[in-house]
């Protein structure tokens, strides 16, 4: 391309960059146009284009983390279940950071390509496990609400702690992955749903707790559960701490409703 034709070409590319939201790159090109030859201008544009490609690749990667491929057939669903079970066990045994995708595939007896087909990143796999566990917990809380109608607040707290303690024991990956960084929008929605379910439990007690107190307890109870969760590998102590917390809350509610 001749040097005389460069200003119009750069102008078109500048407009393109501006429309794509990369104004800083566009301004840099305009400022340096007068003092740059055709080769220099071309290099500036290529750098800007690479920046745009990198950003688009990054956005696609984030989208793939949030939307792992869903299996359509029974065999695919069975493979995904095996991969998630393998990952759950390893995350509990070794921790998220120390676990590799190669180890997960090997334990599941799957090819590494199969793992990446369904879960492009380890973070996507962890979030899928956490989401599945969260759904299981919500289903159990819904079932408890049907069973706890008319119970005293202290009895509801006792049943709630029993449920949560049993859930933690049968879903160890939930506590192992709960504090990992991830999609905050999804996590806020998950926490909000759990709080609504716990608040509804206390609101249907006999006598019912005021809405404000039920809402506060819906925040307090999950936070109390985090104390024994921190005692990884110390089952005896963890169970004892859980029982103490359970008794403390029950006594508090007994006194509060007398």
N, C-alpha and C positions, 0 to 999 in steps of 0.2 A: 504494500500500500504506500502511495507517495506521501511525502511529509505534508504537502499542501492540503491533503484531504483529512489529516488527523483531527483538526479542531471539531469538525462535524461528527466524526466517529466518537471522539471522547465525550462530546456533549450528549450523544445518544446513550452512551454507557453510563454517564453521570446520572441522567434521568432514570435509567434502569436501576442503578444502585439506590437512588433516593426513594424510588417507589418500593423497593424491597426493605427499606428501613435501615440501610447502611449509609446514612448521611455523612458520617465522619470520613469514610473512604472517598465519597464523592467530593467533599470539600477539599480534601488533600489533593485530589487530581486537578481541580480547577486552579488552585493556588499555584501549583508547580507547572502548569501547562506552558506558560510563556517562556520559562527558562529551561524547558526540557525538550530534547529531540524526540524523534519518533520512537526510538528504541526505549528510552526512559519511560515514556508514556505507556508503552505497551507493557512494560514490566509492572508498573503501578497497577494497571488494570488486571493483570494476571494475578497479582497478589490479592487484590480485592475479590476477584472471582474465587480464588482458593479459600478465602475467608468465608465467602458465602457457602461454598460447597461443604466446608467443615461444619458450619453451623447447621446446615440442612442434615448432614450425617448425624450430628449430635442429637438433633430433634427426633430423627427417625429412631435412634438408639433408645432414647427415653420412651418413645411410644411403644417400642417392642418390649421394654421392661414392664410397662403397665399392662400390655395386652399380649401375653404369651399365647401361642397357638393352642386352640382348643381342639381336642381329638373328636372326630366325627363318628368313628366306629368303635365297637366294643373292644376290639383288640388294642386300639389306640388308647382308650380309657384305662384299660388294664395296665398298659405300659406306663402311663402317666401316674397311676396310683402306686406302682412299684417304685418309680423314680422318686416320688414324693416321700414314700415310706423310707427309702434308703437315705434320702437327704435329711429327713427328720431325725433318724437315728444318729447320723454322723454329726449333725449340728449339736445334738445333746452331748454326744461323747467327746467331741473335739472342739466344739465352738464353731461359730459361723466363719470367722476369719481363717482358721486353720484347715477347714474342709475345702477340698478341691472338687471341681466338676468331674475330673477323671475318677476320683474315689467314689463319687456318688454313682456314676455310671457303672463302675466295676461292681459295686455292691449289689446293684439292681440287676446285674447280668445283662446290661444293655450296652450297645455301642455308644461311644461318645457323641457321634453324629445324631443319634436318636434323642439324646438328652438335649442337645442344642436345638433340635428341631422344635421341641415343645417349649423349652425354656432358654431363651437366648443368653441369659446372664444368671449368675448365682442369686442376684438380688431378686430377679423375677421369680425364681423358684422359691425363695424364702417367703416372698409376699404371698404366693399362691398357697403355701402351707399355712401361713398365718391367717389368711382369709378363710380357708377351710375350717381351721380351728375356731375362729371367731363365729362362724355360722353354727358350728356345733354347740358352742356356749350359748348363743342366742336361743337356739331351739330348746336347750335345757332350761333356760330361764323362763321361756314361755310355758313350758310344761309345769314348772314350779308354781307359776302364777295361778294355774288352774287348780293346783292341789292346795294352795295356801289360803284360799278364801276363808275369811272369818277367824284366822289365827291371830293371837296376840302379837304385838310388834316384836317382843323378845323371841317368841317361837319362830317368827319369820326370819329374824336375824340368824337364829340357830340353824334353820333349814338352808338358808342362803350360804352360810359358811360351810356347811356340810357339802353342798353342791359344788362350791368353788374349790374346796379342798380335794374332792374326788376328781374334779375336772383337771386340776393341776397335776394330780398323780397319774392320770391316764393320757394327758396331752403335754408331756414335758417339753416338746418343741415350742409350744405356745409361749412359755416363760423364757425360753432360750432366745426367741426371736422378737419378743415384744418391744424391746427398746432399740431395735435396729433402725437406722434412718430409712425413710421410704416416702411414699406418697402421703404427704400430710393431710391432703384433702380427704383421702380415703380413711386415714386413721382417725381424723376428727369425726367423720360420719360413724365409724365403728364405735368410738367411745360414746358418742351421743346416743346411739341406739342402746348401748348397754346401760347407760345412766337412766334412760327412760324406762327400761324394763325393771331395774332395781327400784326406782322411785315408785313405779306402779305397784310393786309388791308391798311396800310399806303403806302406800295410800289405801290399800284394800284391807289393812289390818283391822282388828276389832279390839279396842277402839282405833279408828283410823288416825294416822299421824297427819298433822298439818302439811299442806303441800310443800311449804318451805323446808320443813325438817326432812321430809321424804326426799326432796331434791338434794339436800346436803348429805344425807346418808348414802345416796347414790354415788356421790363423789368420794366419800370417806371409805366405804367398804372396799372398792377396788384398790385404793391406796394402802389400806391395811393389808390386803392380800400380797402386796409387793414385798412386805417385810419377810415373810417366810420364803418367798420366791428367790430372794437373794442368797439363801442358804443352800447353794448348790452342793450336792454330794454329802449333805448332813441331814439325812432323812429323819433321824430320831429327834434332833434339835428342831428341825423345821416343823415336824408334827406337833411338838410340844409348844412352840411359839404360836402356831395356828390355833391350838386349843385355848391358850391364854387369851389371845385376841378375841376369839369367839365368846369366851366367858365374860370378858370385859364389856363387850358391846351388849350382850344379853342383860347383864346387870344394869348397865346404863339405861337401857330401854325399860326395864322393869321399874326402876326408880322413877324414871321420867313420866311413866303413864299411871303411877299410883295416885 
